[in-house]
Amino acid sequence: MAASPAQAARLFCVLVPHFKDEYWLSVGYGLEQEAARQNVELLLYESGGYNAHAEQVKLLDQCVARGVDAILIAAVSSDHPDLLQAVRRAAKDMPVFGLVNELHSDALSGQIGVDWEDMGFVIGRYLGGLHPKGTGPKTAVLISGPRAAGWTAPVEAGLRRGLTNSSVAITGVFSADTGLRRQLMSVQTALERHPDVDYLIGSAPAIEAVIGLLAANENQHVPKLLSTYTSHTILRSLMNGNVLAASFDDPTQQGVMAIRQAVSAERSARPVGPKVVLLTKESEDLQKISISPTDYFPALK
């Protein structure tokens, strides 16, 4: 239920890794839309990427100094000691909520997010259905985020679990920050080392990078592409057939849920989030998938 206009607006601080990845645009859109409905003012900050531990700690301290009503943090690391200490320090003055990314802190008042192992599992299960054990062998490489990010290891673990009874072997795993340039470098390295790979499974920016790379090199072997999450580019690529399948965790709805959780101030011991589903070109609801408008960019501080 939306807040009464007569109520004083609450002030929430929101920290995300960066908006170089379109996924976070949809999270930001959900946050801003629900904040407007709930009479909440947002201070929205980019931390600068998954290696920006010091900057995210600095921003946390700034939010505390501003005396905000709550902090929502999409952590750049799940367990960096400086970040965990900063979260605990902030939580003494105001509620701190985890946003999307896993954060191993018992100081959180709640957390919105899916199990990222499920994001990898639905991809592995899909490929396992295409290539069950006993059929001709297939190879795959995984391009993912930095190892410090809380979602990277679970995605790989879920993918491998989903492939357990398949003939698909993961022959290489490559990690980098999820900005397009660094993901492109990982894609280039992966294709140089595994030029005949059957499947390339990657983050949304990795898949965006490989689509552009392969379009510019018509003679290069083209692996089939699968994304471990969904962005604007991935959704378009599912529709036109450039991407075979993608995991979807409804990032816009996660933004909405995060604001509602912080407004309610009800402590939750376990993360809550939307159901993880697999999208393909044949998905009945593909045209109805909700992401941020193409011209949207959040109002940063």
Phi and psi restraints in degrees (value plus and minus 20) as a CYANA .aco file:
   2 ALA   PHI     -90.7   -50.7
   2 ALA   PSI     131.6   171.6
   3 ALA   PHI     -92.1   -52.1
   3 ALA   PSI     134.2   174.2
   4 SER   PHI     -90.9   -50.9
   4 SER   PSI     118.4   158.4
   5 PRO   PHI     -78.6   -38.6
   5 PRO   PSI     -43.4    -3.4
   6 ALA   PHI     -93.0   -53.0
   6 ALA   PSI     -40.6    -0.6
   7 GLN   PHI     -94.3   -54.3
   7 GLN   PSI     123.5   163.5
   8 ALA   PHI     -86.8   -46.8
   8 ALA   PSI     118.9   158.9
   9 ALA   PHI     -86.4   -46.4
   9 ALA   PSI     116.7   156.7
  10 ARG   PHI    -106.3   -66.3
  10 ARG   PSI     135.7   175.7
  11 LEU   PHI    -137.6   -97.6
  11 LEU   PSI      98.0   138.0
  12 PHE   PHI    -134.1   -94.1
  12 PHE   PSI     119.8   159.8
  13 CYS   PHI    -117.1   -77.1
  13 CYS   PSI     113.1   153.1
  14 VAL   PHI    -145.9  -105.9
  14 VAL   PSI     104.9   144.9
  15 LEU   PHI    -136.3   -96.3
  15 LEU   PSI     104.5   144.5
  16 VAL   PHI    -141.6  -101.6
  16 VAL   PSI     140.0   180.0
  17 PRO   PHI     -80.9   -40.9
  17 PRO   PSI     -71.4   -31.4
  18 HIS   PHI    -196.4  -156.4
  18 HIS   PSI     148.9   188.9
  19 PHE   PHI    -131.1   -91.1
  19 PHE   PSI       1.6    41.6
  20 LYS   PHI     -91.5   -51.5
  20 LYS   PSI     -39.7     0.3
  21 ASP   PHI    -123.9   -83.9
  21 ASP   PSI     102.3   142.3
  22 GLU   PHI     -77.2   -37.2
  22 GLU   PSI     -45.3    -5.3
  23 TYR   PHI     -71.5   -31.5
  23 TYR   PSI     -62.7   -22.7
  24 TRP   PHI     -91.9   -51.9
  24 TRP   PSI     -40.3    -0.3
  25 LEU   PHI     -83.7   -43.7
  25 LEU   PSI     -61.0   -21.0
  26 SER   PHI     -88.2   -48.2
  26 SER   PSI     -58.4   -18.4
  27 VAL   PHI     -81.0   -41.0
  27 VAL   PSI     -67.2   -27.2
  28 GLY   PHI     -80.8   -40.8
  28 GLY   PSI     -58.7   -18.7
  29 TYR   PHI     -83.7   -43.7
  29 TYR   PSI     -65.2   -25.2
  30 GLY   PHI     -81.1   -41.1
  30 GLY   PSI     -61.5   -21.5
  31 LEU   PHI     -80.3   -40.3
  31 LEU   PSI     -69.6   -29.6
  32 GLU   PHI     -88.2   -48.2
  32 GLU   PSI     -59.7   -19.7
  33 GLN   PHI     -83.0   -43.0
  33 GLN   PSI     -66.3   -26.3
  34 GLU   PHI     -92.9   -52.9
  34 GLU   PSI     -53.5   -13.5
  35 ALA   PHI     -80.8   -40.8
  35 ALA   PSI     -61.0   -21.0
  36 ALA   PHI     -82.7   -42.7
  36 ALA   PSI     -59.3   -19.3
  37 ARG   PHI     -89.6   -49.6
  37 ARG   PSI     -49.7    -9.7
  38 GLN   PHI    -119.0   -79.0
  38 GLN   PSI     -11.8    28.2
  39 ASN   PHI      38.5    78.5
  39 ASN   PSI      28.5    68.5
  40 VAL   PHI    -138.1   -98.1
  40 VAL   PSI     112.6   152.6
  41 GLU   PHI    -115.4   -75.4
  41 GLU   PSI     115.4   155.4
  42 LEU   PHI    -129.4   -89.4
  42 LEU   PSI     116.3   156.3
  43 LEU   PHI    -125.4   -85.4
  43 LEU   PSI      84.4   124.4
  44 LEU   PHI    -127.2   -87.2
  44 LEU   PSI     103.4   143.4
  45 TYR   PHI    -147.1  -107.1
  45 TYR   PSI     121.3   161.3
  46 GLU   PHI    -110.0   -70.0
  46 GLU   PSI     118.2   158.2
  47 SER   PHI    -107.9   -67.9
  47 SER   PSI     -43.2    -3.2
  48 GLY   PHI      89.6   129.6
  48 GLY   PSI      -9.5    30.5
  49 GLY   PHI      96.6   136.6
  49 GLY   PSI     154.7   194.7
  50 TYR   PHI     -98.1   -58.1
  50 TYR   PSI     -23.6    16.4
  51 ASN   PHI    -121.8   -81.8
  51 ASN   PSI     -16.3    23.7
  52 ALA   PHI    -112.3   -72.3
  52 ALA   PSI      34.6    74.6
  53 HIS   PHI     -81.9   -41.9
  53 HIS   PSI     -65.4   -25.4
  54 ALA   PHI     -83.8   -43.8
  54 ALA   PSI     -60.0   -20.0
  55 GLU   PHI     -87.5   -47.5
  55 GLU   PSI     -59.3   -19.3
  56 GLN   PHI     -87.9   -47.9
  56 GLN   PSI     -56.8   -16.8
  57 VAL   PHI     -82.1   -42.1
  57 VAL   PSI     -64.4   -24.4
  58 LYS   PHI     -79.7   -39.7
  58 LYS   PSI     -63.5   -23.5
  59 LEU   PHI     -86.5   -46.5
  59 LEU   PSI     -58.3   -18.3
  60 LEU   PHI     -78.3   -38.3
  60 LEU   PSI     -66.7   -26.7
  61 ASP   PHI     -83.6   -43.6
  61 ASP   PSI     -56.9   -16.9
  62 GLN   PHI     -84.3   -44.3
  62 GLN   PSI     -60.0   -20.0
  63 CYS   PHI     -84.1   -44.1
  63 CYS   PSI     -60.7   -20.7
  64 VAL   PHI     -82.4   -42.4
  64 VAL   PSI     -63.6   -23.6
  65 ALA   PHI     -83.2   -43.2
  65 ALA   PSI     -50.2   -10.2
  66 ARG   PHI     -94.0   -54.0
  66 ARG   PSI     -34.9     5.1
  67 GLY   PHI      49.6    89.6
  67 GLY   PSI      19.3    59.3
  68 VAL   PHI     -89.5   -49.5
  68 VAL   PSI     146.7   186.7
  69 ASP   PHI    -102.3   -62.3
  69 ASP   PSI     -44.3    -4.3
  70 ALA   PHI    -184.5  -144.5
  70 ALA   PSI     137.2   177.2
  71 ILE   PHI    -141.3  -101.3
  71 ILE   PSI     112.3   152.3
  72 LEU   PHI    -133.8   -93.8
  72 LEU   PSI     100.3   140.3
  73 ILE   PHI    -143.4  -103.4
  73 ILE   PSI     101.5   141.5
  74 ALA   PHI    -113.0   -73.0
  74 ALA   PSI      76.3   116.3
  75 ALA   PHI     -87.7   -47.7
  75 ALA   PSI     121.0   161.0
  76 VAL   PHI    -100.1   -60.1
  76 VAL   PSI     -33.6     6.4
  77 SER   PHI    -167.2  -127.2
  77 SER   PSI     123.5   163.5
  78 SER   PHI     -99.3   -59.3
  78 SER   PSI     -42.4    -2.4
  79 ASP   PHI    -167.7  -127.7
  79 ASP   PSI       0.8    40.8
  80 HIS   PHI     -84.1   -44.1
  80 HIS   PSI     106.4   146.4
  81 PRO   PHI     -78.7   -38.7
  81 PRO   PSI     -58.4   -18.4
  82 ASP   PHI     -85.6   -45.6
  82 ASP   PSI     -59.0   -19.0
  83 LEU   PHI     -89.4   -49.4
  83 LEU   PSI     -62.2   -22.2
  84 LEU   PHI     -82.5   -42.5
  84 LEU   PSI     -59.2   -19.2
  85 GLN   PHI     -85.5   -45.5
  85 GLN   PSI     -60.2   -20.2
  86 ALA   PHI     -86.7   -46.7
  86 ALA   PSI     -58.1   -18.1
  87 VAL   PHI     -83.8   -43.8
  87 VAL   PSI     -65.1   -25.1
  88 ARG   PHI     -84.1   -44.1
  88 ARG   PSI     -57.6   -17.6
  89 ARG   PHI     -85.2   -45.2
  89 ARG   PSI     -63.8   -23.8
  90 ALA   PHI     -86.4   -46.4
  90 ALA   PSI     -57.8   -17.8
  91 ALA   PHI     -87.0   -47.0
  91 ALA   PSI     -33.4     6.6
  92 LYS   PHI     -93.0   -53.0
  92 LYS   PSI     -42.5    -2.5
  93 ASP   PHI    -127.4   -87.4
  93 ASP   PSI     -42.8    -2.8
  94 MET   PHI    -182.0  -142.0
  94 MET   PSI     138.2   178.2
  95 PRO   PHI     -88.8   -48.8
  95 PRO   PSI     118.6   158.6
  96 VAL   PHI    -139.4   -99.4
  96 VAL   PSI     109.6   149.6
  97 PHE   PHI    -139.2   -99.2
  97 PHE   PSI     116.2   156.2
  98 GLY   PHI     -96.3   -56.3
  98 GLY   PSI     121.4   161.4
  99 LEU   PHI    -145.8  -105.8
  99 LEU   PSI      90.2   130.2
 100 VAL   PHI      48.6    88.6
 100 VAL   PSI     -82.5   -42.5
 101 ASN   PHI     -99.7   -59.7
 101 ASN   PSI     120.1   160.1
 102 GLU   PHI     -83.0   -43.0
 102 GLU   PSI     118.4   158.4
 103 LEU   PHI    -162.5  -122.5
 103 LEU   PSI      98.1   138.1
 104 HIS   PHI    -106.7   -66.7
 104 HIS   PSI      49.9    89.9
 105 SER   PHI    -152.5  -112.5
 105 SER   PSI     108.7   148.7
 106 ASP   PHI    -104.4   -64.4
 106 ASP   PSI     -15.8    24.2
 107 ALA   PHI    -107.0   -67.0
 107 ALA   PSI     -29.3    10.7
 108 LEU   PHI     -89.1   -49.1
 108 LEU   PSI     122.7   162.7
 109 SER   PHI    -102.9   -62.9
 109 SER   PSI     -38.6     1.4
 110 GLY   PHI     159.5   199.5
 110 GLY   PSI     153.3   193.3
 111 GLN   PHI    -174.2  -134.2
 111 GLN   PSI     110.0   150.0
 112 ILE   PHI    -121.9   -81.9
 112 ILE   PSI     108.2   148.2
 113 GLY   PHI     147.2   187.2
 113 GLY   PSI     138.1   178.1
 114 VAL   PHI    -115.7   -75.7
 114 VAL   PSI     148.9   188.9
 115 ASP   PHI    -100.1   -60.1
 115 ASP   PSI      91.6   131.6
 116 TRP   PHI     -89.3   -49.3
 116 TRP   PSI     -34.6     5.4
 117 GLU   PHI     -84.5   -44.5
 117 GLU   PSI     -53.9   -13.9
 118 ASP   PHI     -85.3   -45.3
 118 ASP   PSI     -53.1   -13.1
 119 MET   PHI     -83.2   -43.2
 119 MET   PSI     -59.5   -19.5
 120 GLY   PHI     -95.8   -55.8
 120 GLY   PSI     -56.9   -16.9
 121 PHE   PHI     -82.1   -42.1
 121 PHE   PSI     -63.0   -23.0
 122 VAL   PHI     -84.5   -44.5
 122 VAL   PSI     -51.5   -11.5
 123 ILE   PHI     -89.1   -49.1
 123 ILE   PSI     -66.8   -26.8
 124 GLY   PHI     -82.6   -42.6
 124 GLY   PSI     -61.8   -21.8
 125 ARG   PHI     -83.6   -43.6
 125 ARG   PSI     -58.5   -18.5
 126 TYR   PHI     -83.5   -43.5
 126 TYR   PSI     -67.8   -27.8
 127 LEU   PHI     -85.7   -45.7
 127 LEU   PSI     -55.6   -15.6
 128 GLY   PHI     -82.6   -42.6
 128 GLY   PSI     -53.7   -13.7
 129 GLY   PHI     -89.4   -49.4
 129 GLY   PSI     -52.7   -12.7
 130 LEU   PHI     -94.9   -54.9
 130 LEU   PSI     -52.9   -12.9
 131 HIS   PHI    -154.4  -114.4
 131 HIS   PSI      52.8    92.8
 132 PRO   PHI     -86.0   -46.0
 132 PRO   PSI     139.0   179.0
 133 LYS   PHI     -74.9   -34.9
 133 LYS   PSI     115.8   155.8
 134 GLY   PHI      82.6   122.6
 134 GLY   PSI     -35.9     4.1
 135 THR   PHI    -109.0   -69.0
 135 THR   PSI     157.0   197.0
 136 GLY   PHI     -77.4   -37.4
 136 GLY   PSI     118.0   158.0
 137 PRO   PHI     -85.2   -45.2
 137 PRO   PSI     122.8   162.8
 138 LYS   PHI    -150.5  -110.5
 138 LYS   PSI     136.0   176.0
 139 THR   PHI    -140.1  -100.1
 139 THR   PSI     134.7   174.7
 140 ALA   PHI    -166.7  -126.7
 140 ALA   PSI     129.8   169.8
 141 VAL   PHI    -139.3   -99.3
 141 VAL   PSI     131.5   171.5
 142 LEU   PHI    -136.7   -96.7
 142 LEU   PSI     105.4   145.4
 143 ILE   PHI    -130.3   -90.3
 143 ILE   PSI      96.5   136.5
 144 SER   PHI    -153.0  -113.0
 144 SER   PSI    -192.5  -152.5
 145 GLY   PHI     -99.8   -59.8
 145 GLY   PSI    -198.1  -158.1
 146 PRO   PHI     -86.0   -46.0
 146 PRO   PSI     130.3   170.3
 147 ARG   PHI     -80.5   -40.5
 147 ARG   PSI     -49.2    -9.2
 148 ALA   PHI     -91.4   -51.4
 148 ALA   PSI     -43.1    -3.1
 149 ALA   PHI     -86.7   -46.7
 149 ALA   PSI     119.5   159.5
 150 GLY   PHI     -87.7   -47.7
 150 GLY   PSI     -37.8     2.2
 151 TRP   PHI    -113.8   -73.8
 151 TRP   PSI     -35.9     4.1
 152 THR   PHI     -87.3   -47.3
 152 THR   PSI     -73.6   -33.6
 153 ALA   PHI     -83.3   -43.3
 153 ALA   PSI     -62.4   -22.4
 154 PRO   PHI     -81.7   -41.7
 154 PRO   PSI     -57.9   -17.9
 155 VAL   PHI     -79.4   -39.4
 155 VAL   PSI     -66.8   -26.8
 156 GLU   PHI     -84.3   -44.3
 156 GLU   PSI     -62.7   -22.7
 157 ALA   PHI     -82.1   -42.1
 157 ALA   PSI     -63.4   -23.4
 158 GLY   PHI     -85.7   -45.7
 158 GLY   PSI     -59.7   -19.7
 159 LEU   PHI     -80.9   -40.9
 159 LEU   PSI     -67.7   -27.7
 160 ARG   PHI     -83.9   -43.9
 160 ARG   PSI     -58.1   -18.1
 161 ARG   PHI     -84.9   -44.9
 161 ARG   PSI     -60.3   -20.3
 162 GLY   PHI     -86.7   -46.7
 162 GLY   PSI     -45.7    -5.7
 163 LEU   PHI    -111.7   -71.7
 163 LEU   PSI     -16.3    23.7
 164 THR   PHI     -72.4   -32.4
 164 THR   PSI     -66.2   -26.2
 165 ASN   PHI    -124.8   -84.8
 165 ASN   PSI      25.4    65.4
 166 SER   PHI    -147.2  -107.2
 166 SER   PSI     153.6   193.6
 167 SER   PHI    -121.4   -81.4
 167 SER   PSI      -5.3    34.7
 168 VAL   PHI    -115.3   -75.3
 168 VAL   PSI     106.8   146.8
 169 ALA   PHI    -132.1   -92.1
 169 ALA   PSI     112.4   152.4
 170 ILE   PHI    -102.3   -62.3
 170 ILE   PSI      95.6   135.6
 171 THR   PHI    -119.5   -79.5
 171 THR   PSI     -27.0    13.0
 172 GLY   PHI    -187.0  -147.0
 172 GLY   PSI     124.3   164.3
 173 VAL   PHI    -148.7  -108.7
 173 VAL   PSI     110.6   150.6
 174 PHE   PHI    -149.3  -109.3
 174 PHE   PSI     117.0   157.0
 175 SER   PHI    -147.5  -107.5
 175 SER   PSI     122.0   162.0
 176 ALA   PHI    -186.5  -146.5
 176 ALA   PSI     144.1   184.1
 177 ASP   PHI     -76.8   -36.8
 177 ASP   PSI     131.2   171.2
 178 THR   PHI    -107.7   -67.7
 178 THR   PSI       0.7    40.7
 179 GLY   PHI     -91.6   -51.6
 179 GLY   PSI     130.7   170.7
 180 LEU   PHI     -79.2   -39.2
 180 LEU   PSI     -61.2   -21.2
 181 ARG   PHI     -83.3   -43.3
 181 ARG   PSI     -66.5   -26.5
 182 ARG   PHI     -90.0   -50.0
 182 ARG   PSI     -56.0   -16.0
 183 GLN   PHI     -87.6   -47.6
 183 GLN   PSI     -55.9   -15.9
 184 LEU   PHI     -81.5   -41.5
 184 LEU   PSI     -61.2   -21.2
 185 MET   PHI     -81.8   -41.8
 185 MET   PSI     -59.7   -19.7
 186 SER   PHI     -86.1   -46.1
 186 SER   PSI     -60.8   -20.8
 187 VAL   PHI     -80.8   -40.8
 187 VAL   PSI     -66.0   -26.0
 188 GLN   PHI     -81.6   -41.6
 188 GLN   PSI     -63.8   -23.8
 189 THR   PHI     -82.5   -42.5
 189 THR   PSI     -64.4   -24.4
 190 ALA   PHI     -81.5   -41.5
 190 ALA   PSI     -63.7   -23.7
 191 LEU   PHI     -94.1   -54.1
 191 LEU   PSI     -47.2    -7.2
 192 GLU   PHI     -88.6   -48.6
 192 GLU   PSI     -60.4   -20.4
 193 ARG   PHI    -101.6   -61.6
 193 ARG   PSI     -46.0    -6.0
 194 HIS   PHI    -152.5  -112.5
 194 HIS   PSI      46.9    86.9
 195 PRO   PHI     -85.1   -45.1
 195 PRO   PSI     -40.8    -0.8
 196 ASP   PHI    -131.2   -91.2
 196 ASP   PSI       0.1    40.1
 197 VAL   PHI     -81.4   -41.4
 197 VAL   PSI     123.5   163.5
 198 ASP   PHI    -100.6   -60.6
 198 ASP   PSI     -58.0   -18.0
 199 TYR   PHI    -152.2  -112.2
 199 TYR   PSI     118.0   158.0
 200 LEU   PHI    -135.1   -95.1
 200 LEU   PSI      96.7   136.7
 201 ILE   PHI    -127.6   -87.6
 201 ILE   PSI     107.2   147.2
 202 GLY   PHI    -173.9  -133.9
 202 GLY   PSI     151.5   191.5
 203 SER   PHI     -83.1   -43.1
 203 SER   PSI     145.0   185.0
 204 ALA   PHI     -77.5   -37.5
 204 ALA   PSI     -65.7   -25.7
 205 PRO   PHI     -84.1   -44.1
 205 PRO   PSI     -52.0   -12.0
 206 ALA   PHI     -84.6   -44.6
 206 ALA   PSI     -63.0   -23.0
 207 ILE   PHI     -88.2   -48.2
 207 ILE   PSI     -59.6   -19.6
 208 GLU   PHI     -79.1   -39.1
 208 GLU   PSI     -62.5   -22.5
 209 ALA   PHI     -85.3   -45.3
 209 ALA   PSI     -63.6   -23.6
 210 VAL   PHI     -90.1   -50.1
 210 VAL   PSI     -52.9   -12.9
 211 ILE   PHI     -81.6   -41.6
 211 ILE   PSI     -65.3   -25.3
 212 GLY   PHI     -86.4   -46.4
 212 GLY   PSI     -59.4   -19.4
 213 LEU   PHI     -85.0   -45.0
 213 LEU   PSI     -64.9   -24.9
 214 LEU   PHI     -90.8   -50.8
 214 LEU   PSI     -51.4   -11.4
 215 ALA   PHI     -86.2   -46.2
 215 ALA   PSI     -50.3   -10.3
 216 ALA   PHI    -106.3   -66.3
 216 ALA   PSI     -29.7    10.3
 217 ASN   PHI    -150.4  -110.4
 217 ASN   PSI      61.1   101.1
 218 GLU   PHI     -83.0   -43.0
 218 GLU   PSI     -45.3    -5.3
 219 ASN   PHI    -107.7   -67.7
 219 ASN   PSI     -22.9    17.1
 220 GLN   PHI     -99.8   -59.8
 220 GLN   PSI     124.3   164.3
 221 HIS   PHI     -78.9   -38.9
 221 HIS   PSI     115.6   155.6
 222 VAL   PHI    -130.3   -90.3
 222 VAL   PSI      86.4   126.4
 223 PRO   PHI     -94.0   -54.0
 223 PRO   PSI     139.9   179.9
 224 LYS   PHI     -97.5   -57.5
 224 LYS   PSI     124.2   164.2
 225 LEU   PHI    -132.3   -92.3
 225 LEU   PSI     117.4   157.4
 226 LEU   PHI    -156.9  -116.9
 226 LEU   PSI     120.5   160.5
 227 SER   PHI    -132.4   -92.4
 227 SER   PSI     120.1   160.1
 228 THR   PHI    -102.2   -62.2
 228 THR   PSI     -25.5    14.5
 229 TYR   PHI    -178.3  -138.3
 229 TYR   PSI     152.4   192.4
 230 THR   PHI    -134.2   -94.2
 230 THR   PSI     112.1   152.1
 231 SER   PHI    -149.4  -109.4
 231 SER   PSI    -195.2  -155.2
 232 HIS   PHI     -79.7   -39.7
 232 HIS   PSI     -67.5   -27.5
 233 THR   PHI     -83.4   -43.4
 233 THR   PSI     -61.0   -21.0
 234 ILE   PHI     -85.8   -45.8
 234 ILE   PSI     -60.9   -20.9
 235 LEU   PHI     -82.4   -42.4
 235 LEU   PSI     -64.5   -24.5
 236 ARG   PHI     -82.8   -42.8
 236 ARG   PSI     -58.4   -18.4
 237 SER   PHI     -92.5   -52.5
 237 SER   PSI     -48.9    -8.9
 238 LEU   PHI     -85.5   -45.5
 238 LEU   PSI     -62.5   -22.5
 239 MET   PHI     -86.5   -46.5
 239 MET   PSI     -56.9   -16.9
 240 ASN   PHI    -113.3   -73.3
 240 ASN   PSI     -19.5    20.5
 241 GLY   PHI      68.9   108.9
 241 GLY   PSI     -18.0    22.0
 242 ASN   PHI     -92.2   -52.2
 242 ASN   PSI     -46.1    -6.1
 243 VAL   PHI    -136.4   -96.4
 243 VAL   PSI     112.6   152.6
 244 LEU   PHI     -95.9   -55.9
 244 LEU   PSI     -63.0   -23.0
 245 ALA   PHI    -181.3  -141.3
 245 ALA   PSI     139.2   179.2
 246 ALA   PHI    -171.6  -131.6
 246 ALA   PSI     127.4   167.4
 247 SER   PHI     -99.9   -59.9
 247 SER   PSI     126.5   166.5
 248 PHE   PHI    -155.6  -115.6
 248 PHE   PSI     104.4   144.4
 249 ASP   PHI    -140.5  -100.5
 249 ASP   PSI      -3.6    36.4
 250 ASP   PHI      32.5    72.5
 250 ASP   PSI      49.0    89.0
 251 PRO   PHI     -81.4   -41.4
 251 PRO   PSI     -52.9   -12.9
 252 THR   PHI     -82.5   -42.5
 252 THR   PSI     -65.3   -25.3
 253 GLN   PHI     -85.1   -45.1
 253 GLN   PSI     -52.4   -12.4
 254 GLN   PHI     -84.4   -44.4
 254 GLN   PSI     -57.2   -17.2
 255 GLY   PHI     -82.6   -42.6
 255 GLY   PSI     -63.4   -23.4
 256 VAL   PHI     -81.4   -41.4
 256 VAL   PSI     -67.9   -27.9
 257 MET   PHI     -82.7   -42.7
 257 MET   PSI     -54.7   -14.7
 258 ALA   PHI     -85.5   -45.5
 258 ALA   PSI     -63.5   -23.5
 259 ILE   PHI     -84.3   -44.3
 259 ILE   PSI     -63.8   -23.8
 260 ARG   PHI     -82.4   -42.4
 260 ARG   PSI     -59.3   -19.3
 261 GLN   PHI     -85.1   -45.1
 261 GLN   PSI     -63.7   -23.7
 262 ALA   PHI     -88.1   -48.1
 262 ALA   PSI     -56.0   -16.0
 263 VAL   PHI     -86.5   -46.5
 263 VAL   PSI     -61.5   -21.5
 264 SER   PHI     -90.6   -50.6
 264 SER   PSI     -47.0    -7.0
 265 ALA   PHI      38.0    78.0
 265 ALA   PSI       4.5    44.5
 266 GLU   PHI    -108.1   -68.1
 266 GLU   PSI     100.9   140.9
 267 ARG   PHI     -88.4   -48.4
 267 ARG   PSI     115.4   155.4
 268 SER   PHI    -147.5  -107.5
 268 SER   PSI     104.8   144.8
 269 ALA   PHI     -95.7   -55.7
 269 ALA   PSI     -46.5    -6.5
 270 ARG   PHI    -139.4   -99.4
 270 ARG   PSI     127.4   167.4
 271 PRO   PHI     -82.2   -42.2
 271 PRO   PSI     125.6   165.6
 272 VAL   PHI    -145.6  -105.6
 272 VAL   PSI     129.0   169.0
 273 GLY   PHI    -192.1  -152.1
 273 GLY   PSI     157.3   197.3
 274 PRO   PHI     -87.5   -47.5
 274 PRO   PSI     146.6   186.6
 275 LYS   PHI     -96.2   -56.2
 275 LYS   PSI     117.3   157.3
 276 VAL   PHI     -99.9   -59.9
 276 VAL   PSI     109.6   149.6
 277 VAL   PHI    -149.0  -109.0
 277 VAL   PSI     141.5   181.5
 278 LEU   PHI    -120.9   -80.9
 278 LEU   PSI     112.3   152.3
 279 LEU   PHI    -127.6   -87.6
 279 LEU   PSI     116.6   156.6
 280 THR   PHI    -154.8  -114.8
 280 THR   PSI     154.8   194.8
 281 LYS   PHI     -80.8   -40.8
 281 LYS   PSI     -47.0    -7.0
 282 GLU   PHI    -107.1   -67.1
 282 GLU   PSI     -22.9    17.1
 283 SER   PHI     -81.0   -41.0
 283 SER   PSI     109.5   149.5
 284 GLU   PHI     -81.7   -41.7
 284 GLU   PSI     -55.1   -15.1
 285 ASP   PHI    -118.3   -78.3
 285 ASP   PSI      -3.9    36.1
 286 LEU   PHI     -78.0   -38.0
 286 LEU   PSI     -59.9   -19.9
 287 GLN   PHI     -91.9   -51.9
 287 GLN   PSI     -35.5     4.5
 288 LYS   PHI    -120.0   -80.0
 288 LYS   PSI     -19.8    20.2
 289 ILE   PHI     -79.8   -39.8
 289 ILE   PSI     111.8   151.8
 290 SER   PHI    -117.5   -77.5
 290 SER   PSI      95.2   135.2
 291 ILE   PHI    -152.4  -112.4
 291 ILE   PSI     157.4   197.4
 292 SER   PHI     -88.7   -48.7
 292 SER   PSI     132.3   172.3
 293 PRO   PHI     -77.4   -37.4
 293 PRO   PSI     132.3   172.3
 294 THR   PHI     -83.2   -43.2
 294 THR   PSI     -46.5    -6.5
 295 ASP   PHI    -118.0   -78.0
 295 ASP   PSI      -8.7    31.3
 296 TYR   PHI    -103.0   -63.0
 296 TYR   PSI     118.7   158.7
 297 PHE   PHI    -167.0  -127.0
 297 PHE   PSI     114.4   154.4
 298 PRO   PHI     -88.0   -48.0
 298 PRO   PSI     138.5   178.5
 299 ALA   PHI    -104.9   -64.9
 299 ALA   PSI      78.4   118.4
 300 LEU   PHI    -103.0   -63.0
 300 LEU   PSI     135.6   175.6
